[in-house]
Amino acid sequence: MKKTKILIATAVLSIATFVAIAADHIDAPAVQGGTSDITDFYAFRGEETSNLVLIANVQGLLTPNATSSATFDENVLLEFNIDTDDDNVEDLVIQATPRDGKMYFFGPTAPAQTGLNSTIVSTSSNAAVVDITSYGASAIVEEFGGMKFFAGPRDDPFFFDFNTYTEIIAGNASGFNNPGDDTFAGTNVLSVVVEVPKSMIGGSGTIKTWVESKRKQ
């Protein structure tokens, strides 16, 4: 695959250890409603505890009708960044890029360059591809080299009472109800999921991880 220069289009979501959740729904004006808009980033230990699961969700607030036609943007690269030496610079990346109904993955591997610009590391020995699951279809999961991969629409798992939150900010409410109203109930996201053995990203040591979406320029 030809190497392609990619420039960053959205802000970094989060830095986390092995268990973390970060969310960025409907509050990034530069990409709001766009195909590069990251809604959530999740990082946690897998059911197989020697593995780490990384999930990036994009294109939030999709209604069922919108989900049926939603697609990953072929001009947007999703890049999972992994810092193994606590200097807040990525030492490894796992890149995901869609093409013709499939999601191609490269990594974990050392990035061609760090920072805001990226090049798809198509020369990585760790490479995989999975068919993108269609809306309403059974999940397609592929396994390559001990890693597992998925890409496709999923129900938005993020629970947040946005209306009460705005009332609290405005000084009209003092706290949330229990359990409150889920603003995102009934909406979907496009998910990219990678499960990777910890041994491939630094073993049992603490890492930092974050995700970026980057648009081809």
N, C-alpha and C positions, 0 to 999 in steps of 0.2 A: 504493500500500500504506500502510495506517495506521501511523503511527509508534508504536512500542512501547517503553516504558521497560524496560531490562534491568539487573539488578544482578549483580555478579560472584559466581561460585560457586566458583572455584578460583584457585589462585595463578598468578602469571605464571611461565612456564617458563624463559625464557632471554632474554638480550640477545645479539645476534650481528651479525657483519658478513655479507658476501655468502656465506660458506661456513660452516655451523654445524650441529650436531646437538645436541639436548637430549632427555633421556628422563626419564620420571617414572612407571615401571611399579610398580604395586601398593604404593606407599608414601605415598599421600595419604589418610589415614583418612576425612576429611570427605566424599570423593567416591568412595572405592574401590568399584568394582563399579557405579558409577552411570553415567548416560548423559552426564554432563558431564566425566568423568574423562579428562584429556589424557594420552596415553601418550608421544607424541613430537612434536617440532617440528623440521623440517628447512628450511634455507634455503641455496640454492646456485645457481650460474649454470646456465642452461639449455643444452641442446644448441645452441640459438641463443644465442651468448654475450652478445648485447645484452639478453637477458631474464634475469629472476630468477624462480626457482621457490620457492614457499612451500608447505609441506605440514604440515597438522595432523592427527594421528591421535588418535582417541578410542575409548573402550570396548574396551580391550585384553583379551587372554587369551580371545578368543572361539574356542570349538571350532568345527569345521565345522558341527555341528548347530545350535549357538547362532547362528552367523553367518547361517544361512539365514533366521532370523526377526528378526535384529537390525535396528533402524532408528534413524535420527537422531532425536533428541528435538526436537519442534517448539517446545518451551519453552526450548531452549538455543541461544544465539547464539555462534558462533565468530568471534573478531575478531583479525585479523592487525594488529598495531600497527607503525608505521614511524616512527622518529625520524631526521630528516634534519639536525638541527643540534646533535646531541651534548649535549642537555640532559636526556636520559632521560625525555622526555615525548613522547607520540605526536603527530606532525604530520599523519600520514595514517593512515587505517584502510581495510582491506578486510574487509567483514563478510559472513558466510555464514549463512543461516538457512533451514531446511528447511520445506517445506509441501507436503502432498499428493503425495509422491513426487518432488518436485523440490527442488533446492537453488538458492536465490536469492542473488546476489552484488551488493554495492554497494561501489563504490570502485575504485581508491584515491581517497579524498576526505578533506577535513578533517573531523575528528569533530565532532559536535554539541556534545560536551563531552569533556574529558579525565578520566582517573582511573578510579575503580572503577565508576561508573555510565555506561551507554551508551544512546543512542537510535539505532535503525536509521535510517540516512541514506538513506531511500528516494527522496529528491529528487535524489540524485546522478545526473549525466549518464552516469556509468560504471556501468551496471547490466547484469546478465546472468542467465541461468537455464540449468540443465542438468538433464536427467533423472537421478535417482539410479540408478546401475548396480546391478542385482540380483546377488546372489551367484552366481558361476559363469558370468555373462554376459560378453560382450565389452565392454570399457570404452567408455563413452559420453563423448566429449570434445566440448565446444562451444567455438567461438571467437567472441568479440565484441570489436570495437574493438582488435584486436591482442593481446588477452588470451585465454588458454585456461583451461578449467575442467573439473574432474572431481569427482565425489563418489560414494563407494561403498566396499564392502568390499575389502580387500587383505590379502595375507599380511603378517604383522608382520615388517618388515625388520630389526628391532633384534636384534643378537646379544649375548647376555650369559649368562655362566655364573653364575647366581644362587646355586646351591648352594655352589660353591667360594667365592664372595664371602662368604657367611655363615660358612664355615669359616675364612676369613682373618680376618674381624672377631672371631671367637671365639678366635683364636690357635691354631687347629688345622691351619692350612695357611700356607705362606709365600709362595705365589704361584699364578698360574693355569697350567693346563696349556695346551699348544698343539696343537690349537685350543681344547680344552675342549668342554663340552657347552652347546648352545644351549637355555636354559630356555624360550625362546619359540617353538621350532620347532613347526610344526603348528598354531599359533594365528593368529588374524586380528585386524584392527582395522578401524574405519571411517575412511576417509581423505577429507580435503578438500584439493584441490590447485588452486593458482592459479599460472599463469605470466604474468608481467607485464613489459612492456618497462621497462628501467631508466629510460628517458627520462620515464616517468610517475611515478617516485618519487625523482627527484633525479639522474638521469644517472649519471655515472661516480664520483661522490663516495661516500665511505664512509657507510653507514647503520647503525642499530641496529634490530633487529626482534625481536618476541616475540609470543606468541599467548596469548589468554585465552579461556576458556569462561565464559559469563555466562547465568545462569538468569533467566527472566522472573519478576517478583514481582507 
